[in-house]
Amino acid sequence: MKKHNFSAGPCVLPQEVFLKASEAIMDFNGSGLSLIEVSHRSKDFVEVMEKARNLALELLGLEGKGYKALFLQGGASLEFLMVAYNLLETKAGYLNTGTWSSKALKEARLFGEVIEVGSSKDENFNYIPKGYTIPDGLDYLHLTSNNTIFGTQLKKFPKVDIPLVCDMSSDIFSRQLHFSQFDLIYAGAQKNMGPAGTTLVVVKEDILGKVSREIPSMLDYKVHISKDSMFNTPAVFAVYTSMLTLEWLKNLGGIAAIEEINEKKAQLLYSEIDLNPVFEGFAKKEDRSNMNATFNLTDSKLKDTFDALWKEAGINGLNGHRSVGGYRASMYNALSLESVGVLVDVMSEMERKG
Ligand SMILES: Cc1ncc(COP(=O)(O)O)c(C=O)c1O
């Protein structure tokens, strides 16, 4: 039986994507060759790479606006370093909203002065800092739009006249934003886009080439742009599967359509968390993430009963991250409303038992 997969990433992808990807493993485009044995320079794969890059820009509404899309390797974690390598000349600002922002900030400190413009560490990152001041003279401001571990999400983005960089690993393609307010967006594929192994970087070309240091080729966005994201052998399977997922999203009606579904899923789960006395939410209500819902049992003695119930219902991946504890339900694009319904039913059953 197919499980209801609430994993934080890698995570559920559309069933039709699994099917098409497995077909391509056996026979890519009727070529008599597997996707993973053909040359990445072959016409068929070059087309895949181009299509994936174009779909990413199209879905974000960034076509023809001076942006380039790249499918790189090294995970979002390598972007923590590459962003600073390519953009940090003297000082940068970071909003610290959780584990991933903290890691990004730590890497940037290797390259220049880093100012933490705000932090919610004082309350174990259960809220998004507001009303912070952005000092003058920054090379860029770095934000994390969705905090996968703590279950918080930025609803508003500061208006700045410096490059705005955003780690969107766990909510890219999930909600409508004015994506052109960002100058560089990066996201590991393994949540809303595909399997682990590739990272989408969308960068406005005119912010590059301004730092004085020499950049090693593999870490230089300009080099990857000049080679159409084929400077070295790309992660062919991850890029192909990402292309299939982006195609699926386009056919569904794009980000506007998926946002509506994501809203319904989040409302269903959060209203259960709020109405059911057996559970309590972790993140502050106004900052709750529509992608990752974090919650606890009000009575920890009920843990064994609840764990047995959700596992019996075919649910997978509900345990919270060790730095928060409790539970985390990740409701990425491909998770169905029906799966959230199954979880909510289990939670209601707990109320009857509890
Ligand atoms: C918001 C965010 N940023 C960065 C990362 C790190 O991604 P990767 O494992 O691809 O390096 C994650 C991983 O879950 C994440 O959720």
The ligand as an SDF file (V2000), in Angstrom:
LIG
                    3D

 16 16  0  0  0  0  0  0  0  0999 V2000
   15.4190   25.5880    4.2080 C   0  0  0  0  0  0  0  0  0  0  0  0
   16.5400   24.6320    3.9460 C   0  0  0  0  0  0  0  0  0  0  0  0
   17.7240   25.1020    3.5270 N   0  0  0  0  0  0  0  0  0  0  0  0
   18.7610   24.2860    3.2770 C   0  0  0  0  0  0  0  0  0  0  0  0
   18.6570   22.9270    3.4480 C   0  0  0  0  0  0  0  0  0  0  0  0
   19.8440   22.0530    3.1640 C   0  0  0  0  0  0  0  0  0  0  0  0
   19.6420   21.3950    1.9760 O   0  0  0  0  0  0  0  0  0  0  0  0
   20.6480   20.3020    1.4030 P   0  0  0  0  0  0  0  0  0  0  0  0
   20.4920   19.0870    2.2420 O   0  0  0  0  0  0  0  0  0  0  0  0
   20.1730   20.1500   -0.0190 O   0  0  0  0  0  0  0  0  0  0  0  0
   22.0250   20.8530    1.4700 O   0  0  0  0  0  0  0  0  0  0  0  0
   17.4350   22.3760    3.8740 C   0  0  0  0  0  0  0  0  0  0  0  0
   17.2900   20.9250    4.0550 C   0  0  0  0  0  0  0  0  0  0  0  0
   16.2850   20.4200    4.4840 O   0  0  0  0  0  0  0  0  0  0  0  0
   16.3610   23.2570    4.1240 C   0  0  0  0  0  0  0  0  0  0  0  0
   15.1820   22.7830    4.5430 O   0  0  0  0  0  0  0  0  0  0  0  0
  1  2  1  0
  2  3  1  0
  2 15  2  0
  3  4  2  0
  4  5  1  0
  5  6  1  0
  5 12  2  0
  6  7  1  0
  7  8  1  0
  8  9  2  0
  8 10  1  0
  8 11  1  0
 12 13  1  0
 12 15  1  0
 13 14  2  0
 15 16  1  0
M  END
$$$$
